[in-house]
Amino acid sequence: MRLRTTYLFLRQDVSDDILKMNNLPVEADETGIISLGSGLPRHYALNANIFRGGTKYAVYISTGTEWDGSTSSSKPNEAYTWGKIKLFKPYEKNSVEVVGDATIIFPLIVAGAFLD
């Protein structure tokens, strides 16, 4: 008896990933970002929203600090200036930055969403 197996190979195409990531916000009706942590993943998600004029809402949850570069210079105030987050009226911001451990804070936010 002969067993037949199929091997699946992991293929990584960074260019294709970035193209898909940039197209998702453009094709969406509305976008919002809940960012757990900081750095390049948040940077790429916010950059993708530049093509649609910015994301409608943004929630940052991170322990990162600006002075050591771990936030990739992507604080909400800077994201407004680059058009990564929409600013509806002057000085009416639609983002929040929560400084803390995302593994503790995010489950509390999700649980709070289901409360009456």
C-alpha positions in Angstrom: 0.0 0.0 0.0 1.4 3.3 -1.0 0.4 6.5 0.8 0.1 9.6 -1.2 1.0 12.9 0.5 0.8 16.5 -0.6 3.2 18.9 0.8 2.2 22.5 1.4 4.9 25.1 1.1 5.0 28.4 2.8 5.3 31.2 0.2 6.0 34.8 1.2 5.6 37.6 -1.2 6.1 40.9 0.6 5.2 43.0 -2.5 1.9 41.2 -3.0 1.1 41.5 0.7 1.7 45.3 0.6 -0.4 45.6 -2.5 -3.3 43.7 -0.9 -3.0 45.7 2.3 -3.1 49.0 0.4 -6.1 47.9 -1.7 -8.3 46.7 1.3 -8.9 50.2 2.7 -9.4 51.8 -0.7 -12.2 49.3 -1.5 -13.9 49.5 2.0 -16.9 51.7 2.8 -15.3 52.8 6.1 -12.2 51.8 8.0 -11.1 51.9 11.6 -8.0 50.6 13.3 -7.5 49.0 16.6 -3.7 48.7 16.9 -2.3 46.3 19.5 1.3 47.3 19.9 3.2 49.6 17.7 6.0 49.7 15.2 5.9 48.6 11.5 2.6 46.7 11.5 0.7 49.8 12.7 2.7 52.0 10.3 1.8 49.9 7.3 -1.9 49.7 8.3 -2.1 53.5 8.7 -0.2 54.2 5.5 -2.6 52.0 3.6 -5.4 54.4 4.8 -3.7 57.4 3.3 -4.9 56.3 -0.1 -8.5 56.7 1.0 -8.1 60.0 2.9 -7.5 58.4 6.3 -9.2 55.9 8.6 -12.3 57.0 10.3 -11.4 55.9 13.8 -8.2 54.7 15.5 -7.5 53.1 18.9 -3.8 52.6 19.8 -3.0 50.3 22.7 0.7 50.1 23.4 3.5 50.3 26.0 5.7 51.9 23.4 7.3 55.3 24.0 8.1 58.0 21.4 11.6 58.7 22.6 13.0 55.2 21.9 11.4 54.9 18.4 9.2 52.0 19.3 6.1 53.7 18.1 7.5 54.3 14.7 6.8 58.0 15.1 3.1 57.2 14.7 1.4 59.0 17.5 -2.2 60.0 16.7 -1.3 63.7 16.4 1.3 62.9 13.7 -1.1 60.5 12.0 -3.5 63.4 11.5 -0.9 65.6 9.8 -0.1 62.8 7.3 -3.7 62.1 6.6 -3.6 58.6 8.1 -6.6 59.4 10.4 -9.4 61.7 9.2 -9.9 64.9 11.1 -13.6 65.7 10.8 -13.7 69.2 12.3 -10.8 71.3 13.5 -9.7 70.0 16.9 -12.4 67.2 16.9 -10.3 64.1 17.1 -11.6 60.6 16.6 -8.7 58.6 18.0 -7.5 57.5 21.4 -4.1 56.2 22.6 -4.2 53.9 25.6 -0.8 53.3 27.2 -0.6 49.9 28.7 -0.3 46.2 28.1 -2.5 45.1 25.2 -2.9 41.6 26.6 -4.8 43.1 29.5 -6.5 46.1 28.1 -7.8 44.7 24.8 -9.9 41.9 26.4 -11.4 44.5 28.8 -12.4 46.7 25.8 -14.0 43.7 24.0 -15.8 42.7 27.2 -17.0 46.2 27.7 -18.4 46.3 24.1 -20.8 43.5 25.1 -22.2 45.1 28.2 -25.6 46.7 28.2 
